[in-house]
């Protein structure tokens, strides 16, 4: 019968007390580790093939969490897990003497350090022949039952540390995400972009169509918002003469939670003077290809029954044409709300709360087009109603120079030839405010007077990009939910 958790906790507290009664500090301040587990194994294997075997007798010191133990009598084996992987340690009574008795007060989950030479067991496993053992941290709570196969979704995400202990795949995704961010920085720096930081607390939550989180600054007695985008501050820097800027930062949107959305997420936003959305498209496909090859080591990868190929160039598809192809609706022929609503119902798309024309078109995109966008591609030239910050097309002012990048049936990037006409920008912001008063249940952008004053000083032609790093990591690591790539996702109440 398994013991109740409070009983197991007490048993470990008793072991902790026994260790201290023997003069052993169960939580020492440091440990002189010489090797990571896998480095020790690799070095041993390299020495096995060398002309001299002197190094095989060298002692190593490794440290890790005990994740398995076997035997007890005259010899015991421990599996230690560190940041690189696992290594086996063999403890013999006749080698350790009285120190061998420490095993009676050591449990799975404890951290220990062991020192000794490496050897290969009869089964062929590289193992530390332990000559000394040091307790580094006594674990008072046991790992979950069947921790090595931990699959309960709620436990995995609410107690991410258990997920990282139990699932090598979770550790690998965490490492790859960090590598992706580092590779993005190298790519952008190599193109002459300057990394900058902009405020997270803002007076106007503008630069996107989203509900913000609100807070209050006591000293200033002022309502502030967590930013919903970095766009408007970055474009202020373009006005100031910093010609190529980017920021990798946290964004906060007071929105729902699903497989592709978390209320706080990470984006790359970049702005380049004298560029347009065509040059930004080329940069995006080159960046994603670079990340796939440098971090993941592939140019293509499996996605369900499909294989996604990241090799540039990616196809460009007309936004309105894709909606027509997959829904049968020519949105530019149905520019009033009631007409479009009727066509959407005939196409089997529930309109729901979306009552503005732009919101209904976005619903069409999500329902009818996105599922078909498995291979990397760009949708280009969006209706102006959906894009208050993008420049109109010269040959059709009903559309703007905007693209979204898709892969794996989800959006991974959004970009514009930026609107730098301050008169047009003011009119569009004012239209957003008017629509907010008419349709308060929808998400609208906000008029930021300080930003308008900035671009009234003159902003050069600019190409801008916003890319979701969480979704990009999902795509490159083969994950199907954003919770797998955000270490501490927001979850509904248990």
N, C-alpha and C positions, 0 to 999 in steps of 0.2 A: 504493500500500500504506500503510495507517495505521501510524504509528510506535508502538512499544511505549510504555506509559505512562512508564517510567523514562527513556526517551530524550526524550520531550516535556518531562518535568520538568527534565532537564538543559539542554535548549534554552532553557527559560524562566529557569533559573538564569544562563545565559550572558547573556541579555538584561538581567537584573537587574544583573549585574556591569558591563555596558556603560553602563547608565544611571548607576550610581554613579561610573564612571570619568569621566563627563561632568559630574560635580558635581551631579547630580540626585538628590534624596532621593525614593526610590520609595514611602516611607511617611510623608508629612508629618503634622504633628500636627493640622491643621485646614484648613478651606477655607471661604471666604466665599461661601456659596451665597445667591443672592437669591430664587430661585423653585424650587418643585417643578416637575417636568416638565409635568404637566397644568395646573397653575396658570399657567405661562408660556403654554401654548397657549391657554387660555381668555381670558387677558388680551389676547393678540394678536387673537383672534377678536372680542372686544368692541371693541377699538380699530378694527378694520376697519369696523365699522358705526357708529362715532362720527363726529361732524362734523369732528373734527380728526385729522390723521394724524401729529401730532408724536410720539406715544408709540410709533409703529411703528418709529422709529429707535432707541429706547432699548435699551441693552445689558442682557442678562440673564446671570446666571451659574447654570448648572445642573450637577448632578453625578450620576453613576450608573455602573452596571456596563455595560461594552460587551457587548452580546448579539448584535450583527451588525455586519459591515463590508463595504463594497462599494467597488470602484475602488481605484486606487493612484496612477497617473501624476501628473497635475497637480491632481487633486481626488479626495477620498475622502469617503465617507459612513459615519458611525457611528450605530448605534442605542443609546441610553443608557436603562437601566432604573433608576428609583428607586422609592421607596415608593409613589408615586402612579401610575406608569405609564411609558410610553416616550416619548422624544422623539428626533427625528433631528438630527444635527449634520453640517454640511458643512465640510470642511477644504480650503482651496486653498493650493497651494504659493506662489503670488505674494502671498498675504496673510500667511502664517505665516513665510515665509522658512526659516531653518535649523530652526526649531521643527517644520517639517513632517517632518523626518527622524526625529522621535520615533516616527512611525508604524511604522517598521521594527522597533522594540522594544516595540510595544504589541500585545497579543493580546486575543481574545475572552475575557471573564472579568475583565479588568482594570477597576479603577475609575478614572475620570478626571473632571475638572471642566473645563467649557468656558465661555467668555464670548464674547458678541457679540450683534448685533441679530438679531431674528427676521425671516424672510421666508417666502413661500410658493413652493414649487418649481413647475415646470411641471406636475407630476402633482398638485399641490394640497396637498402635505403641508407643514405648518408646521415650519420648520427653523431651527436656530441657525446663523448664518454665523459660524464660529469665528474669533475674532481672537486668542485665547490658549487654550492647553490645558495642564492641570496633571495630572500622574500622581498619583493619590491612594492607590492600592494595587496593587502588581504581583501578579497571580495566578500562582502557581507550578504549580497543577494545572489542566488544561483541564476545561471543562464536559463532561459525558458526550456521546457521540455522539447526535445528534438530541435535544439537551437540550430544545429547544423543544417536543418532544412526549414528554417523559419519562413513560413509562407503567409501567416495571418496578416492581411493588408493593414488593418488598423494598428497592430503592434509594430509593424515595420515602419510606418510613417510617423506614428506618435512617439515611438522610442527608437529614433534613427540609429542610435548607438548600438542597439541590439541587431539591427539590420546590417550594420557595417561589420559587426563581429561575425554574424552568421553567414552572410552571403558575399562570397568573393565578387560576384557580379556588381553588387551595390558599391563596393570599394572601387572597382575598376571604373564605373561610371563617374564616381566622384573625382577620381584622378584625371580621367579624360576630359571632364568639364573644365578643370583647372588648366589642362594643357590647351584646350580650345581657346580659352580666354587669352592665355599667354601668346598663342600663335596669332590670334587676331591683332594683338598689340604689335607684334613684330611685323606683321603684314602692313598695318596702317603706318607705323613708324617708317618702314622702308619706302613708303610712297610719299614721305614728306609731310604727313599729318602730325599735328601737335596735339597731344592728349591734354585735356583740360578737365576741370571740375566746375559744375554749376550748382546753384542752390537746390536743396531738397525741400526746404520750407519756402513757399512762395505766397505772395499776396493774391495773385490771380492764377488759378489752375487752368492754364491755357496750353495750346499746342496739340490738342487731341480731343476727340469726342468721347468723354468718359466722365463718370462721377468721381469727384475727389474725396479723400479723407480730410476731415477738418480737425484743427487743433487751435489752441489759444496760447499766445505768448504773454506771460504775465507781466513782465517788465515793460513791454511796449503797449500792453492792454490792446492787443490787436488779434483779430482772427487771421489765421494762416492756414494754408493747405499743403498737404504732401503733393509733390509734383506728379502730374500725370504724363509728362514728357519733358525732355531736355531741349526741345527744338528751339523755342523762342530765345532762350538765353544763348544758345550756341550761335544763332543767327545774329544776335547782338555783337558777338565777337567777330563775325564776318564783316559787319558794318565797321568795327573798330580796326580792321586791317589785318587780322589774323586769318590768312587766306585759306588754310586747310586745317580744320579742327575736328576732333572726335572726343566722345566721352563714352566710357563703359560704366554704366551706373544703374542703380535701383530705381524702378518706377512703381508708383502706387496707384491702383485704380479700384474704386469701391464697386466691384462688379462680382458676378457669380463665379462659382468654382466648378470646373469640369476638367476633362482630360487635357484640354489645351490652355486653360486659364487658371492663374493663381493671382490673388489680389496684389501681391508684390512680385515683381519679376525684373529681370536684367536685360537691358538693351545696349546695343551699340548704335549710337547716332553719330553721323559724320556730315560735314558740310564743306564743300569745295568750291571756291570762287572760280568763275569762268568755265564751269562745267554744266552739263544738262543731264536729263534723265537717261539719255543714251549712254553717256560715258559712265554714269553710275551703274547702269545695268551690266556693263562690261566688268566693272570692278567687283560687283556682287558675284557673278559667276566665277571669276578668277579667285575670289576670296574663298568661296565654299569649296571649290576644287582644291585649293591649297590646303585647307583644313582637313579635307578627306584624305589627301595623300600624306600630309606631314604628321597628323595626329593619329588617324585610324589606319593609315597605310594601305588604302584602297582607292580606286577610282570609281568603283561601283559596289553596291551592297544590296543584299536581299531586303525586301520590304513586303512581307506576306508572300503572296504568290508572284510578285513582281521583282524585278531587279532595277534599282535606281542607279542611273549612270550620271555622275556629276561632271563629266567632261564638257567643257565649253566648245562651241557656243550653245546656249540654251535657246529653244524656240521662243519667239515673240508671238503672242496671240492677242487679237483685238478683243477688248473687254466686251463691248456690245455684241460682237460677233459670236463670242463664246456663250453668252446668255441666250442668244437666238438659237444657236445650234443645239443647246442642251435643254432648253425650256420651250422653244417655239415662239418666244415672245420678243418682238422688236421693241425694246424699251424706248427708243427714240421716236417711235410712232405712238407711244402711249405715255405722254408726258404729263397727264393729269392723274391725280390720285385714284379717282374712281375707276377710270379706264384700266389702269395698271392693276388695281385690286381685282377687277373682274377677270382679267387675263391670268392672274396668278392663281385664282381659285380654280379656273378651268385647267390649269397645269398641275393642280394638286398640291399647291404650296399654301399652307396656312399663314394668313397675314398676321394674326395675333395682335400684339400691342403696337406693332410698327405701323404708324399712320402717316408718316411723311413719305414722300416719293423716294428720297434717297435711302431711307431705312428699308423700304420694301425692295428696292433694287439690291441692297446688300443681302437681304434675306434670300433673294433669288440666287445670288452668287453662292451663298453657303449651301443652299439646298440642292441646286441643280448643276453647278459647275465644279466646285471644289472637289467633290468625290472623284472626278475624272482627271484631276491634275496630279497624277502620281509622279511622273517624270519631272525633273526640274524644268521650269518654264517661267515666263513673264506674261502677265496680263497687262496690257498697256492701254492708255487713253480712256480715263474714267469720266463720267459725267461731272460737270462742275459742281452740281449740288452735293456731291459726296466728298469734295476736296477743297475746303475753303482756304488752304495754304499753298495751292499749286497754281502754276502759270497756265493760262488758257492756250490752246493750240491755235496757231496762226490761221490754219485752213478751216477750222471748225470751232468757233468760240463756245459751243455747247459742251465741249470736252476740254480736259486739262492734260498736261504732260505729266502723267502719274503712272507708275507701275507698281504692281505687287509681285513678289517672287513666291512661287509655290513649289513644293516638293512633298511627296508622301501625303498628298491630299490636304495639306495645311499651308497657310501663309507663313512665310519665314522672314519676309522683308517688305517694306513699304517705302517708296521714294518718289520725289517730285523734281521737276525743274521748278525751283522755288519762286513763289510770287514775290517780286521785289518792287512792284508798283504800289506805293503807299496809299494812293487814292482808291484803287481797286481793293486792296487789302482791308482798308477801313470799311468800305461798303459791304464786303463779305462778312466781316466780323459783326457789323450792325445787323445784317440779315440773320446771322446765327443767334444774336440776342433776341430778335423779333420772334424767331421760330421757338426759342426757349419759352417765351411767354405764352405762345399759342399751344405748344405741345410739351408741357413740363415733364412728361413721363419719358421723353426720349433724351438721348445723350447728344449734347451740342458743344461746340467749341465756345470760347469766351473771348470777349474783347479785352485785350491787354493794351491799355493806353501807352504805357511806357515803351512797349515793343513798337507800337506804331510811330511814336516819336523817334525811336532809334532808326527805323528804316526810312523815315522822312529825311534823315541825314544822308541817305544814299546807300543802298546795298547792291553790290555788283551782281551780275548774273551768277547763279549758284545752283549746284546740284546737291540735294540733300538725301540722306538715307537713314532709315530706322530699321534695325534688325533685331529680332528677339533671340537672345542667346540661349534661353531655356529651350525654345522650340528647335533651334538649330542643333543643340546638343541632343535632343530627342531624336532628331533625324539621323545624325551621324553615329549615334550609339545604338540605334535600333529600338528605342523605347516608345511605347504607345501612350504613355500618360506623363504629364508634366511633373507629377509627384515623384517620378523616378529620378528626375534630374535636379530637382530643388531639394537640398538637404533637409530643410525644415519647412515643408509646405503647410499652408493653412488648411485645417480640416474642420469639418462640421463637428458640432458637439457630440460626444459619445453618449 
